[in-house]
Amino acid sequence: MQKLLETVSIKLSDLIIESEANHRLTHLADNLTNLGMDVPKYLDSKKTTLEELKAKMAQEAQKDLQT
């Protein structure tokens, strides 16, 4: 299966990647709320911005969707 994935190129729609990234961000926000933390506090603790977090989530989503 890994050999097949290495030889096949899958073009994912930006909309699919964005949708998955948004889903992950929503899940993270829900988890933070359950822990008594909000997104701005989380971003501050990670020393990152919302835009950087969104970009990271989109990268991870694309990678996970292609495997």
Secondary structure, 3 states (H helix, E strand, C coil): CHHHHHHCCCCCCHHHHHHHHHHHHHHHHHHHHHCCCCHHHHHHHHCCCHHHHHHHHHHHHHHHHHC
